[in-house]
Amino acid sequence: MANAYLVVRIKGQADCPYWATHTMMLLQLDKKYRATILPAKDNTVGMLRKVQHYVSWIELDASLAKELIDKKARKSGYQKITPEDLKTLGFASTDELATALADGKATLSKLKPLKPWFALAPPVHGFKKSTKKLYGQKGVLGANKELDTIVRRMI
């Protein structure tokens, strides 16, 4: 089983029922193309399965976590994070923070000066598959093994 998941909201807020909006709010996915890193727990997996028609997720590896932190991590005022911010969090470098997030030892919501999400752009050259279908039905939603390449195009 994975230690952490990278979760990306694919669908927007229109025609989204209250229960799905509420669950995505608890997952820190308020807007379309927001991403977050969640530790792998039973309740987290249950929440992901509940909103699988609106989000996509993958098991996180340290290299993708490092890319996200380097390019898209922000603090209040939407400013980029600095090495001094990492030192106040107790990490020597972005590599150390990325491995801690990928191993599930740290969570974005607990790292206080950082925003608990990453704001991504739509993928360059678009989605190659349907955004209305699950991954097993030739779409991108749900547990998606190809999400890492999509996210790298969204950074």
N, CA and C atoms as an extended XYZ file, in Angstrom:
465
Properties=species:S:1:pos:R:3:atomname:S:1:resname:S:1:resid:I:1 pbc="F F F"
N         0.844       -1.194        0.000 N   MET     1
C         0.000        0.000        0.000 CA  MET     1
C         0.878        1.243        0.000 C   MET     1
N         0.391        2.281       -0.595 N   ALA     2
C         1.141        3.535       -0.717 CA  ALA     2
C         1.237        4.239        0.634 C   ALA     2
N         2.165        5.164        0.723 N   ASN     3
C         2.308        5.975        1.928 CA  ASN     3
C         1.592        7.313        1.789 C   ASN     3
N         1.504        7.825        0.556 N   ALA     4
C         0.838        9.105        0.317 CA  ALA     4
C         0.261        9.118       -1.086 C   ALA     4
N        -0.780        9.931       -1.264 N   TYR     5
C        -1.434       10.071       -2.556 CA  TYR     5
C        -1.351       11.522       -3.016 C   TYR     5
N        -1.158       11.695       -4.310 N   LEU     6
C        -1.311       13.003       -4.940 CA  LEU     6
C        -2.700       13.026       -5.552 C   LEU     6
N        -3.531       13.981       -5.131 N   VAL     7
C        -4.914       14.063       -5.571 CA  VAL     7
C        -5.101       15.363       -6.337 C   VAL     7
N        -5.711       15.291       -7.528 N   VAL     8
C        -5.962       16.459       -8.368 CA  VAL     8
C        -7.451       16.528       -8.662 C   VAL     8
N        -8.035       17.706       -8.460 N   ARG     9
C        -9.440       17.896       -8.825 CA  ARG     9
C        -9.504       18.197      -10.317 C   ARG     9
N       -10.257       17.399      -11.047 N   ILE    10
C       -10.345       17.529      -12.493 CA  ILE    10
C       -11.591       18.312      -12.905 C   ILE    10
N       -12.706       18.074      -12.250 N   LYS    11
C       -13.944       18.745      -12.615 CA  LYS    11
C       -14.175       19.975      -11.746 C   LYS    11
N       -14.911       20.943      -12.287 N   GLY    12
C       -15.165       22.203      -11.601 CA  GLY    12
C       -16.310       22.130      -10.613 C   GLY    12
N       -16.834       23.314      -10.261 N   GLN    13
C       -17.842       23.396       -9.217 CA  GLN    13
C       -19.273       23.310       -9.737 C   GLN    13
N       -19.489       23.480      -11.038 N   ALA    14
C       -20.843       23.475      -11.578 CA  ALA    14
C       -21.438       22.062      -11.514 C   ALA    14
N       -22.697       21.976      -11.145 N   ASP    15
C       -23.442       20.721      -11.053 CA  ASP    15
C       -22.780       19.698      -10.133 C   ASP    15
N       -22.100       20.156       -9.123 N   CYS    16
C       -21.462       19.268       -8.165 CA  CYS    16
C       -22.361       19.195       -6.928 C   CYS    16
N       -22.807       18.005       -6.533 N   PRO    17
C       -23.712       17.916       -5.384 CA  PRO    17
C       -23.031       18.335       -4.078 C   PRO    17
N       -23.853       18.641       -3.089 N   TYR    18
C       -23.338       19.141       -1.817 CA  TYR    18
C       -22.384       18.155       -1.165 C   TYR    18
N       -22.725       16.867       -1.152 N   TRP    19
C       -21.883       15.886       -0.462 CA  TRP    19
C       -20.506       15.807       -1.108 C   TRP    19
N       -20.433       15.948       -2.427 N   ALA    20
C       -19.129       15.904       -3.103 CA  ALA    20
C       -18.352       17.190       -2.850 C   ALA    20
N       -19.037       18.326       -2.869 N   THR    21
C       -18.382       19.602       -2.588 CA  THR    21
C       -17.823       19.611       -1.175 C   THR    21
N       -18.605       19.097       -0.235 N   HIS    22
C       -18.167       19.063        1.160 CA  HIS    22
C       -16.952       18.144        1.332 C   HIS    22
N       -16.984       16.973        0.707 N   THR    23
C       -15.856       16.043        0.809 CA  THR    23
C       -14.607       16.649        0.191 C   THR    23
N       -14.735       17.310       -0.949 N   MET    24
C       -13.563       17.925       -1.583 CA  MET    24
C       -13.064       19.125       -0.784 C   MET    24
N       -13.967       19.804       -0.073 N   MET    25
C       -13.527       20.882        0.803 CA  MET    25
C       -12.683       20.313        1.949 C   MET    25
N       -13.084       19.157        2.484 N   LEU    26
C       -12.307       18.505        3.537 CA  LEU    26
C       -10.950       18.030        3.020 C   LEU    26
N       -10.883       17.701        1.721 N   LEU    27
C        -9.630       17.274        1.109 CA  LEU    27
C        -8.782       18.461        0.628 C   LEU    27
N        -9.218       19.692        0.876 N   GLN    28
C        -8.534       20.928        0.465 CA  GLN    28
C        -8.520       21.102       -1.052 C   GLN    28
N        -9.551       20.616       -1.737 N   LEU    29
C        -9.644       20.741       -3.197 CA  LEU    29
C       -10.850       21.617       -3.534 C   LEU    29
N       -10.714       22.920       -3.328 N   ASP    30
C       -11.843       23.826       -3.500 CA  ASP    30
C       -12.129       24.146       -4.960 C   ASP    30
N       -11.090       24.262       -5.781 N   LYS    31
C       -11.263       24.699       -7.163 CA  LYS    31
C       -10.724       23.663       -8.138 C   LYS    31
N       -11.076       23.848       -9.401 N   LYS    32
C       -10.617       22.980      -10.479 CA  LYS    32
C        -9.104       23.099      -10.633 C   LYS    32
N        -8.446       21.987      -10.904 N   TYR    33
C        -6.997       21.875      -11.095 CA  TYR    33
C        -6.197       22.201       -9.835 C   TYR    33
N        -6.790       22.023       -8.672 N   ARG    34
C        -6.035       22.098       -7.429 CA  ARG    34
C        -5.524       20.700       -7.116 C   ARG    34
N        -4.336       20.633       -6.552 N   ALA    35
C        -3.745       19.349       -6.182 CA  ALA    35
C        -3.323       19.412       -4.718 C   ALA    35
N        -3.336       18.277       -4.048 N   THR    36
C        -2.869       18.195       -2.680 CA  THR    36
C        -2.241       16.827       -2.452 C   THR    36
N        -1.462       16.739       -1.388 N   ILE    37
C        -0.815       15.484       -1.014 CA  ILE    37
C        -1.442       15.014        0.288 C   ILE    37
N        -1.984       13.792        0.269 N   LEU    38
C        -2.665       13.245        1.437 CA  LEU    38
C        -1.976       11.970        1.893 C   LEU    38
N        -1.844       11.752        3.207 N   PRO    39
C        -1.300       10.486        3.679 CA  PRO    39
C        -2.289        9.355        3.430 C   PRO    39
N        -1.780        8.174        3.207 N   ALA    40
C        -2.642        7.022        2.897 CA  ALA    40
C        -3.207        6.447        4.187 C   ALA    40
N        -4.486        6.668        4.420 N   LYS    41
C        -5.214        6.104        5.554 CA  LYS    41
C        -6.511        5.526        5.016 C   LYS    41
N        -7.160        4.715        5.811 N   ASP    42
C        -8.409        4.095        5.365 CA  ASP    42
C        -9.483        5.147        5.088 C   ASP    42
N        -9.598        6.153        5.972 N   ASN    43
C       -10.631        7.167        5.767 CA  ASN    43
C       -10.320        8.040        4.552 C   ASN    43
N        -9.039        8.271        4.259 N   THR    44
C        -8.661        9.048        3.079 CA  THR    44
C        -9.049        8.302        1.809 C   THR    44
N        -8.766        7.010        1.766 N   VAL    45
C        -9.111        6.207        0.592 CA  VAL    45
C       -10.622        6.164        0.406 C   VAL    45
N       -11.363        6.092        1.495 N   GLY    46
C       -12.820        6.113        1.407 CA  GLY    46
C       -13.350        7.426        0.860 C   GLY    46
N       -12.751        8.527        1.283 N   MET    47
C       -13.165        9.838        0.767 CA  MET    47
C       -12.836        9.955       -0.721 C   MET    47
N       -11.683        9.435       -1.123 N   LEU    48
C       -11.305        9.486       -2.536 CA  LEU    48
C       -12.271        8.667       -3.391 C   LEU    48
N       -12.635        7.491       -2.902 N   ARG    49
C       -13.574        6.660       -3.663 CA  ARG    49
C       -14.952        7.317       -3.751 C   ARG    49
N       -15.309        8.073       -2.719 N   LYS    50
C       -16.603        8.745       -2.708 CA  LYS    50
C       -16.686        9.811       -3.803 C   LYS    50
N       -15.588       10.519       -4.043 N   VAL    51
C       -15.579       11.604       -5.036 CA  VAL    51
C       -14.768       11.235       -6.278 C   VAL    51
N       -14.687        9.950       -6.606 N   GLN    52
C       -13.846        9.513       -7.717 CA  GLN    52
C       -14.325       10.016       -9.080 C   GLN    52
N       -15.568       10.475       -9.176 N   HIS    53
C       -16.062       11.009      -10.441 CA  HIS    53
C       -15.712       12.484      -10.623 C   HIS    53
N       -14.983       13.073       -9.669 N   TYR    54
C       -14.602       14.480       -9.741 CA  TYR    54
C       -13.089       14.681       -9.629 C   TYR    54
N       -12.369       13.694       -9.071 N   VAL    55
C       -10.927       13.834       -8.839 CA  VAL    55
C       -10.173       12.657       -9.448 C   VAL    55
N        -8.864       12.807       -9.484 N   SER    56
C        -7.981       11.736       -9.933 CA  SER    56
C        -6.830       11.657       -8.932 C   SER    56
N        -6.305       10.451       -8.671 N   TRP    57
C        -5.216       10.321       -7.711 CA  TRP    57
C        -4.239        9.241       -8.134 C   TRP    57
N        -3.035        9.325       -7.544 N   ILE    58
C        -1.959        8.381       -7.823 CA  ILE    58
C        -1.096        8.272       -6.570 C   ILE    58
N        -0.395        7.139       -6.438 N   GLU    59
C         0.572        7.000       -5.357 CA  GLU    59
C         1.738        7.938       -5.635 C   GLU    59
N         2.130        8.693       -4.629 N   LEU    60
C         3.134        9.748       -4.814 CA  LEU    60
C         4.541        9.199       -4.689 C   LEU    60
N         5.424        9.638       -5.588 N   ASP    61
C         6.850        9.343       -5.454 CA  ASP    61
C         7.587       10.645       -5.154 C   ASP    61
N         8.802       10.525       -4.641 N   ALA    62
C         9.543       11.687       -4.155 CA  ALA    62
C         9.921       12.651       -5.279 C   ALA    62
N        10.192       12.145       -6.486 N   SER    63
C        10.612       13.041       -7.568 CA  SER    63
C         9.479       13.982       -7.987 C   SER    63
N         8.260       13.468       -8.070 N   LEU    64
C         7.122       14.314       -8.416 CA  LEU    64
C         6.818       15.302       -7.287 C   LEU    64
N         6.958       14.852       -6.051 N   ALA    65
C         6.741       15.745       -4.910 CA  ALA    65
C         7.759       16.882       -4.922 C   ALA    65
N         9.010       16.585       -5.251 N   LYS    66
C        10.043       17.620       -5.307 CA  LYS    66
C         9.740       18.632       -6.406 C   LYS    66
N         9.295       18.153       -7.564 N   GLU    67
C         8.937       19.067       -8.662 CA  GLU    67
C         7.795       19.988       -8.257 C   GLU    67
N         6.776       19.427       -7.610 N   LEU    68
C         5.641       20.243       -7.171 CA  LEU    68
C         6.067       21.283       -6.146 C   LEU    68
N         6.892       20.890       -5.192 N   ILE    69
C         7.320       21.821       -4.149 CA  ILE    69
C         8.190       22.920       -4.745 C   ILE    69
N         9.107       22.547       -5.640 N   ASP    70
C         9.993       23.549       -6.237 CA  ASP    70
C         9.229       24.581       -7.058 C   ASP    70
N         8.251       24.132       -7.822 N   LYS    71
C         7.626       25.026       -8.785 CA  LYS    71
C         6.278       25.594       -8.347 C   LYS    71
N         5.529       24.883       -7.506 N   LYS    72
C         4.164       25.316       -7.222 CA  LYS    72
C         3.829       25.531       -5.746 C   LYS    72
N         4.732       25.256       -4.825 N   ALA    73
C         4.426       25.457       -3.407 CA  ALA    73
C         4.403       26.951       -3.096 C   ALA    73
N         3.410       27.379       -2.359 N   ARG    74
C         3.243       28.787       -2.021 CA  ARG    74
C         2.958       28.944       -0.537 C   ARG    74
N         3.269       30.155       -0.042 N   LYS    75
C         2.900       30.510        1.330 CA  LYS    75
C         1.880       31.637        1.258 C   LYS    75
N         1.498       32.190        2.393 N   SER    76
C         0.470       33.223        2.397 CA  SER    76
C         0.922       34.419        1.561 C   SER    76
N        -0.018       35.044        0.888 N   GLY    77
C         0.303       36.101       -0.045 CA  GLY    77
C         0.697       35.558       -1.398 C   GLY    77
N         0.558       34.248       -1.591 N   TYR    78
C         0.885       33.528       -2.814 CA  TYR    78
C         2.331       33.764       -3.237 C   TYR    78
N         3.227       33.799       -2.237 N   GLN    79
C         4.649       33.967       -2.516 CA  GLN    79
C         5.328       32.613       -2.533 C   GLN    79
N         6.400       32.512       -3.321 N   LYS    80
C         7.147       31.260       -3.375 CA  LYS    80
C         7.839       31.019       -2.035 C   LYS    80
N         8.080       29.751       -1.719 N   ILE    81
C         8.753       29.438       -0.465 CA  ILE    81
C        10.260       29.615       -0.644 C   ILE    81
N        10.925       29.962        0.429 N   THR    82
C        12.365       30.211        0.433 CA  THR    82
C        13.060       29.177        1.311 C   THR    82
N        14.384       29.057        1.211 N   PRO    83
C        15.102       28.131        2.106 CA  PRO    83
C        14.907       28.463        3.585 C   PRO    83
N        14.705       29.752        3.915 N   GLU    84
C        14.456       30.127        5.307 CA  GLU    84
C        13.121       29.546        5.798 C   GLU    84
N        12.124       29.530        4.909 N   ASP    85
C        10.829       28.928        5.268 CA  ASP    85
C        10.985       27.439        5.548 C   ASP    85
N        11.797       26.766        4.740 N   LEU    86
C        12.032       25.338        4.954 CA  LEU    86
C        12.736       25.092        6.291 C   LEU    86
N        13.665       25.974        6.641 N   LYS    87
C        14.390       25.817        7.915 CA  LYS    87
C        13.437       25.988        9.104 C   LYS    87
N        12.481       26.925        8.997 N   THR    88
C        11.522       27.095       10.090 CA  THR    88
C        10.586       25.893       10.206 C   THR    88
N        10.353       25.209        9.092 N   LEU    89
C         9.535       23.999        9.127 CA  LEU    89
C        10.295       22.802        9.668 C   LEU    89
N        11.637       22.897        9.707 N   GLY    90
C        12.443       21.796       10.217 CA  GLY    90
C        13.012       20.900        9.135 C   GLY    90
N        13.060       21.385        7.908 N   PHE    91
C        13.628       20.622        6.797 CA  PHE    91
C        14.831       21.361        6.239 C   PHE    91
N        15.869       20.598        5.878 N   ALA    92
C        17.092       21.218        5.366 CA  ALA    92
C        16.942       21.647        3.912 C   ALA    92
N        16.179       20.885        3.118 N   SER    93
C        16.054       21.205        1.695 CA  SER    93
C        14.694       20.738        1.185 C   SER    93
N        14.422       21.058       -0.086 N   THR    94
C        13.176       20.608       -0.691 CA  THR    94
C        13.193       19.098       -0.899 C   THR    94
N        14.390       18.508       -1.081 N   ASP    95
C        14.483       17.045       -1.209 CA  ASP    95
C        13.981       16.354        0.056 C   ASP    95
N        14.406       16.876        1.192 N   GLU    96
C        14.011       16.286        2.473 CA  GLU    96
C        12.504       16.427        2.709 C   GLU    96
N        11.952       17.593        2.368 N   LEU    97
C        10.508       17.810        2.497 CA  LEU    97
C         9.738       16.892        1.547 C   LEU    97
N        10.238       16.731        0.322 N   ALA    98
C         9.562       15.876       -0.662 CA  ALA    98
C         9.548       14.418       -0.207 C   ALA    98
N        10.655       13.924        0.321 N   THR    99
C        10.679       12.533        0.782 CA  THR    99
C         9.780       12.350        2.007 C   THR    99
N         9.716       13.351        2.888 N   ALA   100
C         8.832       13.256        4.050 CA  ALA   100
C         7.368       13.229        3.617 C   ALA   100
N         7.009       14.034        2.622 N   LEU   101
C         5.631       14.025        2.122 CA  LEU   101
C         5.316       12.715        1.403 C   LEU   101
N         6.265       12.214        0.605 N   ALA   102
C         6.033       10.973       -0.149 CA  ALA   102
C         5.947        9.761        0.774 C   ALA   102
N         6.665        9.792        1.894 N   ASP   103
C         6.621        8.680        2.835 CA  ASP   103
C         5.443        8.777        3.800 C   ASP   103
N         4.712        9.888        3.758 N   GLY   104
C         3.556       10.050        4.633 CA  GLY   104
C         3.921       10.506        6.034 C   GLY   104
N         5.168       10.940        6.239 N   LYS   105
C         5.588       11.388        7.565 CA  LYS   105
C         5.163       12.826        7.836 C   LYS   105
N         4.923       13.609        6.793 N   ALA   106
C         4.472       14.987        6.938 CA  ALA   106
C         3.235       15.193        6.076 C   ALA   106
N         2.401       16.134        6.479 N   THR   107
C         1.218       16.472        5.683 CA  THR   107
C         1.241       17.961        5.368 C   THR   107
N         0.727       18.322        4.204 N   LEU   108
C         0.731       19.729        3.800 CA  LEU   108
C        -0.111       20.587        4.732 C   LEU   108
N        -1.206       20.051        5.246 N   SER   109
C        -2.081       20.853        6.094 CA  SER   109
C        -1.445       21.176        7.446 C   SER   109
N        -0.457       20.387        7.874 N   LYS   110
C         0.206       20.645        9.159 CA  LYS   110
C         1.392       21.604        9.022 C   LYS   110
N         1.905       21.797        7.802 N   LEU   111
C         3.042       22.697        7.577 CA  LEU   111
C         2.497       24.108        7.418 C   LEU   111
N         2.487       24.876        8.516 N   LYS   112
C         1.662       26.062        8.599 CA  LYS   112
C         1.954       27.203        7.625 C   LYS   112
N         3.153       27.641        7.372 N   PRO   113
C         3.216       28.767        6.432 CA  PRO   113
C         2.868       28.380        4.998 C   PRO   113
N         2.895       27.085        4.685 N   LEU   114
C         2.601       26.647        3.320 CA  LEU   114
C         1.094       26.525        3.087 C   LEU   114
N         0.671       26.787        1.872 N   LYS   115
C        -0.723       26.532        1.491 CA  LYS   115
C        -0.913       25.017        1.421 C   LYS   115
N        -2.077       24.501        1.799 N   PRO   116
C        -2.277       23.043        1.801 CA  PRO   116
C        -2.598       22.469        0.422 C   PRO   116
N        -2.406       23.264       -0.649 N   TRP   117
C        -2.692       22.803       -1.995 CA  TRP   117
C        -1.702       23.414       -2.975 C   TRP   117
N        -1.688       22.861       -4.186 N   PHE   118
C        -0.904       23.405       -5.290 CA  PHE   118
C        -1.891       23.831       -6.372 C   PHE   118
N        -1.748       25.047       -6.892 N   ALA   119
C        -2.616       25.522       -7.977 CA  ALA   119
C        -1.947       25.167       -9.299 C   ALA   119
N        -2.553       24.250      -10.033 N   LEU   120
C        -2.001       23.805      -11.309 CA  LEU   120
C        -2.751       24.455      -12.462 C   LEU   120
N        -2.133       24.447      -13.633 N   ALA   121
C        -2.756       24.945      -14.854 CA  ALA   121
C        -3.348       23.769      -15.624 C   ALA   121
N        -4.209       24.025      -16.575 N   PRO   122
C        -4.665       22.913      -17.429 CA  PRO   122
C        -3.468       22.302      -18.159 C   PRO   122
N        -3.498       21.007      -18.459 N   PRO   123
C        -2.323       20.366      -19.040 CA  PRO   123
C        -2.006       20.886      -20.444 C   PRO   123
N        -0.719       21.016      -20.719 N   VAL   124
C        -0.272       21.413      -22.050 CA  VAL   124
C        -0.688       20.317      -23.031 C   VAL   124
N        -1.233       20.685      -24.163 N   HIS   125
C        -1.771       19.778      -25.182 CA  HIS   125
C        -3.008       19.030      -24.692 C   HIS   125
N        -3.605       19.449      -23.594 N   GLY   126
C        -4.866       18.901      -23.120 CA  GLY   126
C        -4.776       17.490      -22.566 C   GLY   126
N        -5.911       16.996      -22.093 N   PHE   127
C        -6.011       15.622      -21.633 CA  PHE   127
C        -6.100       14.733      -22.869 C   PHE   127
N        -5.402       13.635      -22.870 N   LYS   128
C        -5.442       12.725      -24.017 CA  LYS   128
C        -6.669       11.819      -23.967 C   LYS   128
N        -7.285       11.710      -22.785 N   LYS   129
C        -8.454       10.854      -22.606 CA  LYS   129
C        -9.607       11.696      -22.087 C   LYS   129
N       -10.771       11.095      -21.973 N   SER   130
C       -11.971       11.793      -21.544 CA  SER   130
C       -11.891       12.175      -20.067 C   SER   130
N       -12.347       13.392      -19.745 N   THR   131
C       -12.402       13.824      -18.350 CA  THR   131
C       -13.756       13.516      -17.732 C   THR   131
N       -14.576       12.758      -18.442 N   LYS   132
C       -15.900       12.398      -17.938 CA  LYS   132
C       -15.994       10.932      -17.550 C   LYS   132
N       -14.911       10.176      -17.792 N   LYS   133
C       -14.934        8.739      -17.523 CA  LYS   133
C       -13.829        8.369      -16.547 C   LYS   133
N       -14.029        7.238      -15.876 N   LEU   134
C       -13.017        6.716      -14.965 CA  LEU   134
C       -11.839        6.156      -15.758 C   LEU   134
N       -10.721        5.949      -15.075 N   TYR   135
C        -9.516        5.471      -15.732 CA  TYR   135
C        -9.727        4.107      -16.385 C   TYR   135
N       -10.467        3.224      -15.764 N   GLY   136
C       -10.716        1.908      -16.316 CA  GLY   136
C       -11.626        1.929      -17.537 C   GLY   136
N       -12.330        3.045      -17.753 N   GLN   137
C       -13.231        3.187      -18.894 CA  GLN   137
C       -12.651        4.139      -19.931 C   GLN   137
N       -11.316        4.183      -20.018 N   LYS   138
C       -10.578        5.039      -20.953 CA  LYS   138
C       -10.767        6.519      -20.666 C   LYS   138
N       -10.710        6.882      -19.378 N   GLY   139
C       -10.798        8.268      -18.958 CA  GLY   139
C        -9.634        8.604      -18.041 C   GLY   139
N        -9.751        9.724      -17.311 N   VAL   140
C        -8.675       10.137      -16.409 CA  VAL   140
C        -9.097       10.182      -14.945 C   VAL   140
N       -10.370        9.986      -14.634 N   LEU   141
C       -10.847       10.126      -13.259 CA  LEU   141
C       -10.565        8.875      -12.431 C   LEU   141
N       -10.595        9.039      -11.109 N   GLY   142
C       -10.368        7.916      -10.199 CA  GLY   142
C        -8.891        7.626      -10.027 C   GLY   142
N        -8.579        6.400       -9.631 N   ALA   143
C        -7.182        5.986       -9.450 CA  ALA   143
C        -6.546        5.860      -10.830 C   ALA   143
N        -5.630        6.777      -11.145 N   ASN   144
C        -5.079        6.895      -12.490 CA  ASN   144
C        -3.576        6.641      -12.453 C   ASN   144
N        -3.107        5.608      -13.147 N   LYS   145
C        -1.680        5.280      -13.151 CA  LYS   145
C        -0.866        6.245      -14.005 C   LYS   145
N        -1.502        6.992      -14.890 N   GLU   146
C        -0.795        7.907      -15.784 CA  GLU   146
C        -0.877        9.356      -15.319 C   GLU   146
N        -1.342        9.580      -14.096 N   LEU   147
C        -1.531       10.951      -13.622 CA  LEU   147
C        -0.214       11.704      -13.475 C   LEU   147
N         0.895       11.009      -13.207 N   ASP   148
C         2.169       11.712      -13.034 CA  ASP   148
C         2.581       12.451      -14.307 C   ASP   148
N         2.372       11.869      -15.480 N   THR   149
C         2.709       12.567      -16.717 CA  THR   149
C         1.768       13.739      -16.957 C   THR   149
N         0.501       13.585      -16.598 N   ILE   150
C        -0.454       14.687      -16.751 CA  ILE   150
C        -0.073       15.842      -15.828 C   ILE   150
N         0.289       15.518      -14.577 N   VAL   151
C         0.639       16.570      -13.612 CA  VAL   151
C         1.918       17.285      -14.046 C   VAL   151
N         2.865       16.548      -14.601 N   ARG   152
C         4.089       17.216      -15.085 CA  ARG   152
C         3.785       18.178      -16.219 C   ARG   152
N         2.749       17.903      -17.001 N   ARG   153
C         2.339       18.844      -18.043 CA  ARG   153
C         1.520       20.003      -17.476 C   ARG   153
N         1.008       19.842      -16.249 N   MET   154
C         0.202       20.893      -15.616 CA  MET   154
C         1.048       21.871      -14.798 C   MET   154
N         2.275       21.489      -14.483 N   ILE   155
C         3.130       22.341      -13.644 CA  ILE   155
C         3.597       23.546      -14.442 C   ILE   155
